[in-house]
C-alpha cells in the first residue's frame, strides 16, 4: 500500500509528477492552445467579469490560496483576498453578489471552510470549490468548481494535495485571464506549455532527495528554523515551515524575506538555520541582500537556488538546486525540496511522520 516507500508521506511526495499531471489531464493541450475546466463551464464569463475574488481555506490549503492570489492578480488583474476560513466566518465580512469565493480543501470536510462557504452563499456570492475528495461536503456545497486529481492523501502533512491545488488554481487564473484578454495569446500558450513540463521538472527535483537528506542529517537537532521567500516563494516559505512544525515538532516560522529586518532578524545567530528560497526570478537581487543580512549575523543558510547559480553558492552553507521555470509556476517546483527536508528531519528524529501527535487528517470540528 505504501508502494515500497517507508511512509505514505514519502510516497505522496514522490507521486507529485503524476498527481500534477493528473490534475491537468484532459484540461490542458498546450500545442492546441486548449484549456478547459469542465466544472467551470457555465461560470467562465462570471469569473472573468468578477471584480473581486475571496479565497478561503485553512493550513496548507490557505497557503495554496496565497499562491493563487499572486497568480490571479498578475495574470487576470482581478483583486484577490485570501482569508483563513475560521477568521472570515466570524468577522461579518463584506461580500457582494458579484464576488467569487473560492474555497480550497483537500478533504472537503474542514468545518471552518464549510461554514465560510455557507456564510458567503447567504450573502449571494458565487462559490467555487477546489477539493480533492470527490463528493465531499465542500464539493457539494459549492456552485461550481474543479477537482484536484491528487488521489487519496493519507499522510497528515499535506504534500501532493498542495501542488495539485496550485496546479488547478493556476488553470483557473489562466482561464480567467484568457477570457478577459489580460494575457497575450503568446504568453498564454507559453505558460500552458511550461505547465505540461512541470511534472518532468518536479521529477528532476525528486532526484535530489539524497542531497536533501544529507542536509537534514546536519540539522536534525536544530531547535528552530526560519524560512524566507519573496513574491510567490513567500507562501512556499510558510508551507515549508508548517511542514517542519507538523511532523518534526521543531519550531519554525516563515516570513517574507524583507520582513525579517522588522523583527525576526533578532533571532538570528550561529544556531539558527535559515532556509531561503532564492530562485532566479524578479526578486532575486533583493533575496541576495537578505541572505547577506543573515550571513552577517552568522545564521546558517540553506538556499534553494536555480541550477547553475554560483553567486549564492559562494555565500551560503548549503544549496539545493532546482530547474528554471517561469516565475508564475515556481512554487510547484520550489516547495518540493522543503517537503523532503521536513520529511527527512522528522524521520531522523524518530517521529511518527504519517500521524503526527495532536493532528487529524481533516479537522471537522471548529
Ligand atoms: O482538508 P483541508 O485542505 O481543508 O485541510 C486544511 C488543513 O487542515 C490542512 O491543510 C492542514 O494544515 C495539513 N495538516 C497541512 O499539512
Boltz pocket constraint, residues with backbone or C-beta under 6 A from the ligand:
constraints:
  - pocket:
      binder: B
      contacts: [[A, 58], [A, 59], [A, 60], [A, 61], [A, 104], [A, 105], [A, 106], [A, 107], [A, 108], [A, 109], [A, 110], [A, 113], [A, 156], [A, 157], [A, 158], [A, 159], [A, 246], [A, 359], [A, 360], [A, 361], [A, 362], [A, 363]]
      max_distance: 6.0
